[in-house]
Amino acid sequence: MSRANPFDDLTDFDADPTAKPVTADAIDQIAQSSGFPSRKADGTAKATANETVATTLPPASPARPPRRHVTGRNRQINIKATEETIARLYTVADALGLPLGAVLEQALEALALDKGIK
């Protein structure tokens, strides 16, 4: 039993000979009216693209030194928190000299003891 060659008949993908090509000016006009930023090297398009990004992104948090700890922790979680909570987590981790996972473990253990949870 042989398989059919998937590249044997590609006539469905031939260009339509009656189609007229679209001019570059028409494409530029449609892109501009749709708010699509240009990749051209002139400074005007780049400036407007940067302004758009700057207005939509939240303010950058201050740079922290990278943390690299070799531990037995190999699972990752992703949680949402306020900026203040995240900053407090990093402050506690830095003050204790522990990785974030160890701080989470200690915090959960303290909460469980406080609430009487085993």
Contacts in CASP RR format, 6 or more apart in sequence:
PFRMAT RR
TARGET T0000
AUTHOR 0000-0000-0000
METHOD contacts of the structure
MODEL  1
MSRANPFDDLTDFDADPTAKPVTADAIDQIAQSSGFPSRKADGTAKATAN
ETVATTLPPASPARPPRRHVTGRNRQINIKATEETIARLYTVADALGLPL
GAVLEQALEALALDKGIK
28 38 0 8 1.000
31 38 0 8 1.000
32 38 0 8 1.000
37 45 0 8 1.000
37 48 0 8 1.000
37 49 0 8 1.000
37 52 0 8 1.000
38 45 0 8 1.000
38 49 0 8 1.000
39 45 0 8 1.000
61 83 0 8 1.000
61 86 0 8 1.000
61 87 0 8 1.000
64 90 0 8 1.000
67 93 0 8 1.000
67 99 0 8 1.000
67 100 0 8 1.000
69 98 0 8 1.000
69 99 0 8 1.000
71 99 0 8 1.000
71 101 0 8 1.000
71 102 0 8 1.000
73 99 0 8 1.000
73 101 0 8 1.000
81 89 0 8 1.000
89 100 0 8 1.000
89 103 0 8 1.000
90 100 0 8 1.000
92 103 0 8 1.000
93 99 0 8 1.000
93 100 0 8 1.000
93 102 0 8 1.000
93 103 0 8 1.000
96 102 0 8 1.000
96 103 0 8 1.000
98 106 0 8 1.000
111 117 0 8 1.000
112 118 0 8 1.000
END
